[in-house]
Amino acid sequence: MGLGIMPRKSNIAAQHAMQFGQQTVAAPMEKTRRVRGVFESVAAKYDLMNDVMSLGWHRLWKRIFVGMVSPQNGMDILDLAGGTGDITKLMHRPAPRANYTVCDLTPEMMAVGKKRLLNAGIANVNWIAGDAAQLPFKNNSFDRVVISFGLRNVTYLDRALAEIRRVLKPGGKFYCLEFTTLPHAGAQKIYETYNRVLIPQLGGMIAGNRASYDYLIESINRFPDALTLTDMMREAGFHAPQYRYLTGGIVAVHEGIKPN
């Protein structure tokens, strides 16, 4: 069975590396460059647009997500693609003496996050620019690695999952919150229509940047479904990967453990 799954999942990862919205790029590094450009352009209004895109639901999803992560004082925690700092800020409340690192591809996003957290009195955070597919950390560095609405923007999904596993300590846990495919085809069709028609228009009106939100919506629609991502985590070496749907399957929380 494993031999049958591997090529299919590897092919999905290869296709993902070449897709930028509805376009196929000439090389994966071109996708990385364009993704960084998107987040440079929307950094100042990114969280406002999250409110608009999710009708405010993302705030509840993130609270549930952090509850599942269960951060504890003394833990070493990596918030991957955590640029604006909202997840680190939420984790800081129950665990103010954990050791937090935010790693993001886009310095402009981290500048927004660093200012926001300092204004909230949160200074015990390391801010590191880096690519999820080549993390600038030693093996076995973190008790938790979390990523919220960021994995779909990573160029190399398979490499990123392998890197996340590498930097986790044995027994450490990976948590991912991401939009996914709804389990009911009819609901998914309505959801895709809402995304493609309304969200780019709102992006144009509120953020003055329709093109970036065209990409963000396509990145949702083209991301692997929850079961496929679970298989990819298993192939990357995570033990007992599993997922939980929130709000009927609009988003899913994935969890995996690095074996001891």
Buried (B, 14 or more C-beta within 10 A) or exposed (E): EEEEBEEEBEEBBEEBBBBBBEEEBEEBEBBBEBBBEBBBBBBEBBBEBBEBBBEEBBEEBBEBBBEEBEBBEEBBBBBBBBBBBBBBBBBBEBBEEBBBBBBBBBBBBBBBBBEBBEEEEBEEBEBEBBBBBEBEBEEEBBBBBBBBBBBBBBBBBBBBBBBBBBBBBEEBBBBBBBBBBBBEEEBBEEBBEEBBEEBBEBBBEBBEBBEBBBBBBBBBBBBBBBEBBBBBBBBBBBBEBEBEBBEEBBBBBBBBBBEE
